[in-house]
Amino acid sequence: MKKNRYATSYKIGQDNVSGMGFDIHNPVFAIASLLVIGFVTGALAFPAEAKQFFDNTKLWSITYCDWLFSLTANFVVVFCLSLLILPIGKIKLGGQESEPEFSLLSWFSMLFAAGMGIGLMFWSVAEPVAYYTGWYGTPLNVAKLTPEAADLAMGATIFHWGLHPWAIYAVVGLSLAYFTFNRGMPLTIRSAFYPIFGKSAWGWLGNIVDIVAVLATIFGLATSLGFGAQQAGAGLHFLFDIPNTVTTQITIVCSVTLIAIFSVVRGLDGGVKVLSNINMSIAVLLFIFVVITGSTLAMINGFASTIYHYAVNILPLSNWIGREDEVFYHGWTIFYWAWWISWSPFVGMFIARISKGRTVRGFIIAVLLVPTIISVLWMTVFGGTGLEQVENNIGVLANGITDTSLTLFQMLSNLPLANITSFIAIVLVLVFFVTSSDSGSLVIDSITAGGKLEAPVPQRIFWASMEGLIAAVLLFGGGKDALGALQAATITTGLPFCFVLIIMCISLYMGLYDEYKVDKE
């Protein structure tokens, strides 16, 4: 290939300062740290007021910019699918001679655990049951508690966990992997802007993008860790009658954080990869158990039915014009799109970090299509079992949703060996949180070190500790109000990142097409 016309164009590394075990990119590290401290202080001092302010901001974003979220999510799906058939799909990340760093199984385990493993644990039962019972609106205004509602509940669930979220992650991951490994640029969000904005990407425009990415990542992870501690606490209370107090939740946060620090110190190979492989192994065992002890034939039929109802409803559910199911559309779909987009800097950067040596086409297949199939399987087994219990008036779920954090455990309680499987589920939830935390720490390290792939160990410890500290402090000082404010702030960052995603698609295509033309010459 001819000389890389991008590789020598950036000077971001000149802004770094090293010392005391840190490798700091001046404005990004300092400003992001100050904003994090300022937000946490404000949320602690005025938890209810902070939650109201950010809830109003989130509500405005979801209500008045719903079309932008839907348009962006639909656009990236079409863009990613087009890469499967275009000739540029044969380009390899890192050049034609590069080889993958990780086995296919480890690679997939890491990207899946970082992307949404914990979400599938939390929502796999709660979401289909919520749609069927009309707990917070029904998709496309279907009548609740009807056979049509059951079918659409599964289709709408996969709509939120299938092609659209993974396409959002894929665009960010592929853009960063390409410009890092093929163009020699730093692994940071700003790199994807270079083909359009030129040297401005290394100035304050790039700094702002990277700062927002750091905030979205650390706030998103801290929020998930805080709410996850509440879910794990609810599971322990359900199973062992351990009081689900703030003390219990903070203990869970501290335990998860300590394990995450140990893992992040060991790095990708010795930490994240090992935990991700453990995650997937435990998840597969739990999956097989539910298949065997549940209605196996119904699940097999349900798999085909779920795919069918996903396929026939994907266009109506993707449409944002003239929607009559406003409660469902804004409360679920737009909320999800904003959440996935706000998480895309973190998940996309992590996927990029581990994807060297894959072709563009292989990357899209693994990041877009395979997780969608896995989501269909998982939701069909767990969500389908939950729906069956509701329809047949079995157990607590027959009364509908009382607490979304308990629905998985309530479903498992109606199967054999309930105590054992519920305990395994709690362990799985916690280990998923550890993998999310340490992979997120590696991402923040890279951004705040100016895009370097290997940040110093003290810097990794700092950011892993910050995630746990934010969650613990907010749980202690403000509880659900403070965590809710943090979640609302995270979702609000999804609005500006809609434009980032669209720019990334254009920039990525420009880069890939340019390389394809050079390779043909």
Buried (B, 14 or more C-beta within 10 A) or exposed (E): EEEBEBEEBBEBBEBBEEEEEBBBBBBBBBBBBEBBEEBBEBBBEBBEEBBBBBBEBBEEBBEEBBEBBBBBBBBBBEBBBBBEEBEBBEBBBBEEEBEBBBEEEBBBBBBBBBBBBBBBBBBBBBBBBBBBBBBEBBBBBBEBEEEEBBBBBBBBBBBBBBBBBBBBBBBBBBBBBBBBBBBBBBBBBBBBBBBEBEEEBBEEBBBBBBBBBBBBBBBBBBBBBBBBBBBBBBBBBBBEEEEBEBEBBBBBBBBBBBBBBBBBBBBBEEBBBBBBBBBBEBBEEBBEBBBEBBBEEBBEEBBEBBBEBBEEBBEBBBEBEEBEBEEBBBBBBBBBBBBBBBBBBBBBBBBBBBBBBBBBBBBBBBBBBBBBEBBBBBBBBBBBBBBBBBBEEBBBBEEBBEEBBBBBBBBBBBBEEBEEBBBBBBBBBBBBBBBBBBBBBBBBBBBBBBBBBEBBBEBBBBBBBBBBBBBBBBBBBBBBBBBBBBBBBBBBBBBBBBEBBBBBBEBBBEBBBBBBEEBEE
